[in-house]
Amino acid sequence: MKPDLSWGAECAWPTARAEPTRSWPWRSLALALLLIGTLQFGRGAWIQAKAWLAQELIAHAWSRTLNGEKQVKPWPWADTWPVARLSVPVLGIERYVLAGANGSVIAFGPGHLSGTPVPGDAGNSVIGGHRDTHLAFLRHVKPGDALEIERADGKRILYRVLDANVLDKRDVWVAKQEGPNRLTLVTCYPFDALRAGGPQRYVVFAFESKNRGGERGTRG
Amino acid sequence: MKNTNPAANPRLVAFDLIACVALAASVALATAIVLIATVLLLAGRAEAAEGPAGTLLLKRLDGGHAPSAPLLSTDVTFRVSGMVARARVVQTFHNASADWVEGVYVFPLPENAAVDRLQLRVGKRLIEGEVRERGAARRTYEQARANGQRATLMDQERPNIFTTRVANIGPRELVAVELEYQQTLRYDNGRYSIRFPMVVAPRYIPGSLKVSAPEQLGWSPNTDQVPDGARITPPVLRPEAGPANPVTVRVELDAGVPISQLASPYHRVDVRHVSESKRQVELADGSVPANRDFELTWVPQSTHAPQIAWFTEQKEGRHYGLLMVLPPAAAPGARLAREVVFVLDTSGSMAGASIRQAKDALGMALARLAPGDRFNVIEFNSSAQMLFADAQPVNPRNVRRAIDWVQSLQARGGTEMAAALRLALDDSDDAGHVRQVVFLTDGAVGNEEALFRLIREGLGETRLFTVGIGSAPNSHFMTKAAEIGRGTFTYIGRIEEVQAKMAALFAKLESPVMKSLEVHWPAGVRAESWPARIPDLYAGEPVVIAAALDRLEGEVRLSGTRDQRTWEASVPLALNGGGAGMGSLWARGKVESLINSIREGAPEDEVRTQVIELATAHGLVTKYTSFVAVDKTPARPSDAHLKLAAVPTNLPDGWEYDKVFGELPQGSTDSRHAMLTGAFMLLLALVMLLASRRRRFA
């Protein structure tokens, strides 16, 4: 069978001149790049896929938690469990907050910083998450927006966003406990940075609010 | 050049066909990938980042910045004679500001220092300090402060943490606090050593918040577990603020016997050879920042290595003496099967040089385990994890696994030591083993007493060995935990020391121990000696006893058993060397024994009364008594305001600021970067493939 040389200009190049000694390393380099590129792309895609698939499994663990089970691991080898459900009605966002805010946890969902009160309890609960997965929505959150926390006992607590700021990673005072009951949501900044590990943090402060009346379906 | 027509060679045709198909597939794949990546990235970019402009409403929670604190410099002179040292520490407070200032400096001293003198130097005048009950001393100081008089107060927060406060330092004025202490040297494995700690390392303060005191000088609040948290956590300079608090050190060493090896492992020193047994040592760099322990060690020439030493001093009709006896080296006994539990501190304070030293030391320890032994490894920071659910037999597979696990550990988070100690001391296992816990930590915690109680209650037949890691280990924790744990302690301050120090520790772990040590004073001599119960001796360690006697007659006899053999030694009391400051050492030993008795259930109120009486008689700073010195003439005009400022300290050498004081969780992944670079690589590969075809057919 003859090759279909009409497919493209390159393939149909009429006067081929074999130079295997020169093109062989070139070609293998290209193939290696192809392989590495695919792996690299796959690695990035896998982070995203894992982040979102995990939330599905965690949703199931959360419903079991609401039924009275304690520290339900979303998958058998997990070293974390959901502690609260965070929702932002205006943006249609729903996230399951996991125990612990270290790297291995927040790959799967926003993490609750241990040492601070569990979200929904009195005090300042600090939640960390990735700006390019679960907490990407924080850039759209505006002062006055409502955040809702569903606790393990099913009780729901309403918070209102007071402020958001760009801070340094060393500004750990945001985790201090003095002051009103609140949620402190921490993610990396800038939102569009390609690489991880920058020193800046985007921190959203939301204070507990008794007032459900002012809730809006959409933002005005 | 031979085959100009591709059709003429069937193999080449087949190859071209495959290449074309592959190329088509790659182009399609790459295009799709680039499109997806672009869409993903642009979706993010489409929203212009809104610059957060609002002022920070919560800034007040930050606590703000301290007003300009006085600059502090320290000059230390040691006079070492035989096995005791007397140190004079001069702390100069320099107020560079235009305000009247009250300076507060939290600093360390050796955990066995008997601070028995304090003077306040104002210009040319020297005001002698007095020891008073802590509350009374504070009231005297506060009164003087309010009157505008220059005054100083020195409190003990821990046996190795002290605070000096100096009130009414005038604008651009220098005021110095000069204190002196007495201490016994450490003599271990034929080597004398003296340590001078320079900085109180940031301590982890567990527990939940308590309402803070009106003046908040420390970076930590007080908590239910550490009620004085704020007092032991002086502000720490960020590394970029540069080192502060210069220290000069000078040692006048009179070893009494010819010296063969003299070393300063952590600082460069100039040594002047005065005579065979005398040296003068100074820092080669003049002054160093107060950021790590200074240590000087020396070895007496082998023929002069002391076996027995007895120094006395007569004071107010009583003889105070210090007795040191080194039992002969043990013959290697039958090796008992051991169960060793290694506990590794992986908290944030260990990050940097410390964790590397600790991992090295632990790796070496694991490799040294013998078949027949059992072992386990525990790591702890905010929580504790065990490698194996139960101690496992030593075999290459288990050891390999442990070494790999240890290497993978990272230092971050809190220092919840209690959880780790509970795991380590839980000896529900079989009895056929000697059980030893090797605890590698910097001891940077504020709740030492609670931990000591835990060790005391959980110890059973286990023995606890502390290995102090890093540039500024908590010596109080290391020595006391080992004492209560009936083990011994070791310090590792540099990675180069790991080998030698761990080898010495193994020698102790593996050699028979001298037990049931008793001291018998001659009949008719009224003697009171400390420690009340002599601790077991490990290989290379001497018995050290401080005693007060009414006369020096007869022989004191020491006895102990090792490997079922009795050891005895006797020392004629009349045969003594003259010493100075023995009274302070004896009183310090008694105070320590009294404080220990609280841990064993003695009522604190009674102990407190006894300690205050003893300490005021001997002029000692203790947890219940403080030094206070007041200049008579008021200096500060009554209309000038006094500013309170804590002297900031350096971060210990080799520590990592962010790991200690934490940082906000990192909220980003490399996913976009990975996808983008991946897409670029695919694109490049595609271009290369096209180019390669071009060449083939060109």
Interface residues (C-beta under 8 A of the other chain):
Chain A: K2 P3 D4 W7 G8 E10 C11 W13 P14 T15 A16 R17 A18 E19 R22 S23 W26 R27 L29 A30 L31 L33 L34 I36 G37 T38 L39 Q40 F41 G42 R43 G44 A45 I47 Q48 A51 A101 N102 G103 I106 A107 G111 L113 S114 G115 G128 G129 H130 R131 D132 T133 L135 A136 R139 H140 P143 L162 D163 A164 N165 V166 L167 K169 R170 D171 V172 W173 V174 A175 K176 Q177 E178 G179 V186 T187 C188 P190 F191 D192 A193 L194 R195 A196 G197 G198 R201 Y202 V203 F205
Chain B: M1 N3 T4 P6 A7 N9 L12 V13 D16 L17 C20 L23 A24 S26 I33 A37 G44 R45 E47 A49 E50 P52 G54 L56 L57 L58 L61 D62 G63 L209 S382 R412 G414 Y657 D658 F661 G662 E663 L664 P665 Q666 G667 S668 T669 D670 S671 R672 H673 A674 M675 L676 T677 G678 A679 F680 M681 L682 L683 L684 A685 L686 M688 L689 L690 A691 S692 R693 R694 R695 R696 F697 A698
